[in-house]
Amino acid sequence: MIQAPLDRPGAVLRAQWETGIVVMPGAYNALTARLAFRSGAKAAYLSGGAMANALLGAPDIGLTTLDEVAGVAARACQAAPIPMIADGDTGFGEVWNVRRTVIEFERAGLAGLHLEDQVSPKRCGHLDGKALITQDAMEEKIRAAVAARRDDSFVIIARTDARGVEGLDGSVERARAYLAAGADAIFPEGMADAGEFKAFRDAVPGAPLLANMTEFGKTPLISAQEFGALGYQMVIFPVSALRVTLKAVEEFYAHLLATGSQDGFLERMMTRKELYELVGYAEYEQGDAAWRSLADR
């Protein structure tokens, strides 16, 4: 059911990672966020790549706008009462754009966001050919982000893509500087294997860390439990749900166009009853009945 966002979702997320690894399924709209919640997720991640793919049918190259992403986030936060962080890309511009991004994301009801140190237009973190802004410029963005938040529990996560440009040592150096600038957590992107994740953890002790477990990228599959054992607090699965959805829909379209019928796919669909349960149809009917009876008195 549509409802007001969580109160201080950043504090909820911080409490969660104190008790163990927080598994954050990737969502890209209100319905997938609600499905993650209904499936038992305690937190979720709004993927910039998945949103760009789903909203625009375009790659993740910085084409989505702040208003588009904040709008998706606001609707997701109304649909699923769990803390969510969103991909803030490069902050949609320079320091004043970063400030506005934090204001809009916090207004949407998010628990936090991550900002990356790539040059805009950015590239997917698991592609080659990335370029970075200077360390000083990223520190300025972090300070602007911290200054913009109203709730100090709103989580500012600094993502560094330096592994693929400056090597592991470069990513560690930047992470330390970003923490000194005020970042609450670090997202080391593009690590090659579990050994590098451990080396990064050892080199950046104490700080909360977020791992990206995307498939078909530079990182082999590592389970959430393994990331927890490596000392990471959060792990995101950004585009997995979108990929599963698209493969299933592609197969259905091919079948429908070849046969002219959905017969043969009914057992692979969510039923009408299941869909209504997911969106809370009965709760809306109950609300209608309650408000109507009050109006009739």
C-alpha positions in Angstrom: 0.0 0.0 0.0 1.2 3.5 -0.7 2.4 5.0 2.5 4.7 7.7 3.9 8.5 6.8 3.7 10.2 5.4 6.7 11.2 7.9 9.4 15.0 8.3 9.4 15.7 5.3 7.1 19.4 6.0 7.3 19.4 5.2 11.0 17.5 2.0 10.2 20.1 0.9 7.6 23.0 1.8 10.0 21.4 -0.4 12.7 21.1 -3.2 10.2 24.7 -3.3 9.2 25.8 -3.4 12.8 24.2 -6.8 13.1 25.6 -8.4 9.9 25.9 -8.1 6.1 22.9 -6.2 4.6 21.8 -7.9 1.4 20.3 -5.2 -1.0 18.5 -6.6 -4.1 18.5 -4.2 -7.0 15.2 -2.6 -7.9 14.4 -0.1 -10.6 10.8 1.0 -9.9 8.2 1.0 -7.1 6.9 -2.5 -8.0 10.2 -4.2 -7.9 11.1 -2.4 -4.6 7.8 -3.7 -3.2 8.5 -7.2 -4.5 11.9 -7.2 -2.8 10.3 -6.2 0.4 7.5 -8.8 0.1 10.2 -11.4 -0.6 11.8 -10.6 2.7 14.5 -8.1 1.8 15.4 -5.8 4.8 16.9 -3.2 2.5 17.1 -2.5 -1.3 19.2 -0.7 -3.9 17.9 1.5 -6.7 20.3 0.8 -9.5 21.1 3.7 -11.8 22.0 1.3 -14.6 18.7 -0.6 -14.3 16.7 2.7 -14.1 18.4 4.0 -17.3 17.7 0.7 -19.1 14.1 0.5 -17.9 13.1 4.2 -18.1 14.9 5.1 -21.3 15.9 1.9 -23.0 19.4 3.4 -22.9 22.8 2.4 -21.5 24.1 3.6 -18.2 26.0 6.7 -19.5 24.5 9.5 -17.4 21.4 10.1 -19.5 18.9 9.9 -16.7 18.2 13.2 -14.9 18.0 14.0 -11.2 14.3 14.5 -11.4 13.7 11.2 -13.1 15.8 9.2 -10.6 14.4 11.1 -7.6 10.9 10.4 -8.8 11.5 6.7 -9.1 13.1 6.8 -5.6 10.1 8.7 -4.1 7.6 6.2 -5.5 9.7 3.2 -4.4 10.0 4.6 -0.9 6.2 4.9 -0.8 5.7 1.3 -1.9 8.2 -0.5 0.2 8.8 0.3 3.9 12.5 -0.7 3.9 15.6 1.5 3.8 16.9 2.0 0.2 20.0 3.6 -1.2 20.1 5.0 -4.7 22.8 5.5 -7.3 23.6 9.2 -7.4 26.0 8.7 -10.3 28.4 11.7 -10.4 25.9 13.9 -8.5 24.3 15.0 -11.8 27.0 17.7 -12.1 29.3 19.7 -9.9 29.2 20.6 -6.2 25.9 22.6 -6.3 24.3 19.8 -8.3 25.5 17.4 -5.7 23.9 19.5 -3.0 20.6 19.5 -4.8 20.9 15.7 -5.4 21.2 15.0 -1.7 18.2 17.4 -0.9 16.0 15.6 -3.5 17.1 12.1 -2.5 16.5 12.8 1.2 13.1 14.3 0.4 12.3 11.1 -1.6 12.7 9.1 1.6 16.0 7.3 0.8 18.4 6.0 3.4 21.3 7.3 1.4 23.1 7.5 -1.9 26.5 6.8 -3.4 28.5 9.3 -5.5 31.3 8.3 -7.8 34.6 9.8 -8.8 34.2 9.4 -12.5 34.3 12.1 -15.1 30.8 12.8 -16.6 29.4 11.2 -18.7 30.3 8.2 -16.6 30.6 4.6 -17.7 29.4 1.4 -16.1 31.8 0.5 -13.4 32.7 -2.8 -14.9 33.7 -1.5 -18.3 37.1 -0.3 -19.4 37.9 3.2 -20.5 36.8 5.0 -17.4 38.3 8.4 -16.4 38.4 10.0 -13.0 38.0 13.5 -11.7 40.7 14.7 -9.4 40.8 13.5 -5.8 40.4 17.1 -4.6 37.3 17.6 -6.8 35.7 14.4 -5.4 36.5 15.6 -1.8 34.6 18.8 -2.6 31.6 16.9 -3.8 31.6 14.8 -0.6 31.8 17.9 1.6 28.9 19.4 -0.3 26.9 16.3 0.1 27.5 16.1 3.8 26.6 19.8 4.2 23.3 19.4 2.3 21.7 16.6 4.4 19.2 17.5 7.1 19.3 14.2 8.8 22.8 13.2 9.8 21.9 9.5 9.5 21.4 9.9 5.8 24.3 7.8 4.4 26.8 9.4 2.1 28.7 6.6 0.3 31.7 7.5 -1.8 32.3 5.2 -4.7 35.7 5.0 -6.2 36.3 3.6 -9.7 40.1 4.0 -9.2 40.8 0.3 -9.3 40.6 0.2 -13.1 42.5 3.4 -13.6 45.0 3.9 -10.8 45.2 0.3 -9.4 44.3 -1.0 -6.0 46.7 1.3 -4.2 45.0 4.3 -5.9 41.6 3.2 -4.8 42.8 2.8 -1.2 44.4 6.3 -1.3 41.2 7.9 -2.6 39.0 6.0 -0.1 41.0 7.3 2.8 40.8 10.8 1.5 37.0 10.5 0.9 36.5 9.3 4.5 38.5 12.2 5.8 36.3 14.5 3.7 33.2 13.2 5.5 31.9 10.1 3.6 30.1 7.6 5.9 31.0 4.6 3.8 33.1 3.5 0.8 32.1 1.6 -2.3 35.2 0.2 -4.0 34.1 -0.6 -7.6 35.6 -3.0 -10.0 37.5 -5.3 -7.7 39.0 -8.3 -9.5 38.5 -11.0 -6.8 37.9 -11.8 -3.2 41.6 -11.3 -2.5 41.3 -7.6 -3.6 38.2 -7.1 -1.6 40.1 -8.4 1.5 43.1 -6.3 0.7 40.9 -3.2 0.4 39.2 -4.0 3.7 42.5 -4.5 5.4 43.8 -1.2 4.0 40.7 0.8 5.0 39.9 -0.5 8.5 36.9 0.5 10.4 34.9 2.2 7.7 31.6 0.7 6.5 32.1 -0.9 3.1 29.7 -1.7 0.3 30.4 -4.4 -2.3 28.9 -4.6 -5.8 28.0 -8.1 -6.8 27.0 -7.6 -10.4 27.1 -10.6 -12.8 29.0 -10.7 -16.1 31.4 -8.1 -14.8 35.0 -7.9 -13.6 34.2 -9.6 -10.2 33.5 -13.3 -10.0 30.4 -14.4 -8.1 30.9 -14.0 -4.3 28.1 -14.7 -1.9 26.8 -12.3 0.6 28.0 -14.6 3.4 31.5 -14.4 2.0 31.4 -10.6 1.8 30.3 -10.6 5.4 33.3 -12.8 6.3 35.5 -10.4 4.4 34.3 -7.5 6.6 31.8 -5.8 4.3 28.7 -4.2 5.7 26.5 -4.0 2.5 26.3 -5.9 -0.8 24.2 -4.8 -3.8 22.9 -6.9 -6.6 22.1 -4.0 -9.0 20.8 -5.4 -12.3 20.2 -9.1 -11.5 16.4 -8.7 -11.2 16.2 -6.7 -14.4 18.2 -9.2 -16.3 16.0 -12.1 -15.0 12.9 -10.1 -16.0 14.1 -9.2 -19.4 15.1 -12.8 -20.2 11.7 -14.1 -19.2 9.8 -11.3 -21.1 11.9 -11.9 -24.2 11.0 -15.6 -24.2 7.4 -14.8 -23.7 7.3 -12.3 -26.5 8.9 -14.8 -28.9 6.3 -17.4 -27.9 3.4 -15.0 -28.2 4.4 -13.8 -31.6 5.1 -17.3 -32.9 1.9 -18.9 -31.6 -0.6 -16.0 -31.1 -1.4 -17.2 -27.6 0.0 -17.0 -24.0 -1.0 -20.6 -23.5 2.0 -22.5 -22.2 3.2 -19.5 -20.2 0.4 -19.3 -17.6 2.3 -21.4 -15.1 5.3 -19.0 -15.4 3.2 -16.0 -14.6 2.2 -14.3 -11.3 -1.5 -14.9 -11.1 -4.1 -12.2 -10.8 -4.5 -13.1 -7.1 -0.8 -13.0 -6.5 -0.4 -9.6 -8.2 -3.3 -8.2 -6.2 -1.6 -9.5 -3.0 1.7 -7.9 -4.0 0.2 -4.4 -4.6 -2.1 -4.7 -1.5 -5.4 -4.5 -3.4 -7.4 -5.5 -0.3 -5.9 -2.8 1.8 -7.1 -0.2 -0.7 -10.6 -1.6 -0.6 -10.5 -1.6 3.2 -9.4 2.1 3.1 -12.3 2.9 0.7 -14.8 1.2 3.0 -13.5 2.9 6.2 -13.5 6.4 4.7 -16.8 5.9 3.0 -18.5 4.8 6.3 -17.1 7.8 8.1 -18.4 10.1 5.3 -21.9 8.6 5.6 -22.2 9.3 9.4 
